[in-house]
Each structure stands twice: as C-alpha cells, then as structure tokens.
Amino acid sequence: MEHDDDSVSQAKANAEGLPGPSQPAAESPAAALGEELPPGMERFQFPELTGTAATTETASLDLLGNVELDVRIDLGRTYMGLDDVLGLEPGAVVPLDKKVDEPVDIVAGGRLIARGEILVLDDHFGVRVTELVTGIVAV
C-alpha cells in the first residue's frame, strides 16, 4: 500500500483539525463541521461575568493571608570575638546593647515591621506591640 507525501500530510492535518495542503487555509475546523454539531454535543457559551473588581488592597491581603513568615524579636545585639564565644559556659551572662526599658524590634521576613515591649505572661515571655513601622526597613 503506497501513499504519496501529499495524502499523508492531509491525513495528519485532518486528524489534528488543521488545514492541509489540499484544504484551504481560510476554512476553519468549525466551518468544516458546518452549523450542525454531532448528536449529544452543544456549543460552549461563555457566562456573563459579574461582581466587583478587587481593589489592590483587598487582593494583596487575600493573597497574603496564609503566607507563613519567620518572626524574630530582637532583644539586643553584642559583638564578641570567637575566643569569647568558645569560652561561654552555662550561666554566662552576655551583655546586650539595649537597656531594659528600650523597645525591642519585631522583624518579619527580614524586615522591621514594629517595635514593642517585653512582658511576662504566666511564665512565658510576650511582646506588646507599641509602634508599627511604616515603610520598608531592612534589618
């Protein structure tokens, strides 16, 4: 059984619904079917879109609602040499650069977002937010 190249490419084009060498390019697959569809099939109708457009603020908050971030509370900092770090033992006191009554930094995702004060609640530490930081401050 021998096929020429033209009939093979026409068969492939028909199977894919594309115009082949002997089929005019202007004729679409839907036009080739005519106005009637096979039994049990119906044309797809796009529903009318309703509702209100989302505002940037609402869309942003909805998208971020379930994002998990590492939150860090910076009590203070100190700089120590490696020999001092290696010399630390249980019970050693490391002095920090902040005073007891100074606010602590609340950092989320590497950005300073707020400041607060340390509280003790039923044998647990907590932080009361006292100031929200506006703008983006990298820490």
BELZIQUI-V731707 format. One record per backbone hydrogen bond with DSSP energy under -1.0 kcal/mol. CO is the residue of the C=O (numbers start at 0). NH is the residue of the N-H. If there is no record, write none. Layout:
[[CO & NH] [CO & NH]]
This chain:
[[3 & 7] [4 & 8] [5 & 9] [6 & 10] [7 & 11] [8 & 12] [9 & 13] [10 & 14] [11 & 15] [12 & 17] [23 & 26] [27 & 31] [28 & 32] [37 & 40] [54 & 58] [55 & 59] [56 & 60] [57 & 61] [58 & 62] [59 & 63] [63 & 66] [69 & 108] [71 & 106] [73 & 104] [76 & 96] [80 & 84] [81 & 85] [84 & 87] [88 & 91] [98 & 101] [103 & 115] [104 & 73] [105 & 112] [105 & 113] [106 & 71] [107 & 110] [109 & 138] [110 & 107] [112 & 132] [113 & 105] [114 & 129] [114 & 130] [115 & 103] [116 & 127] [118 & 125] [120 & 123] [123 & 120] [125 & 118] [127 & 116] [130 & 114] [136 & 111]]
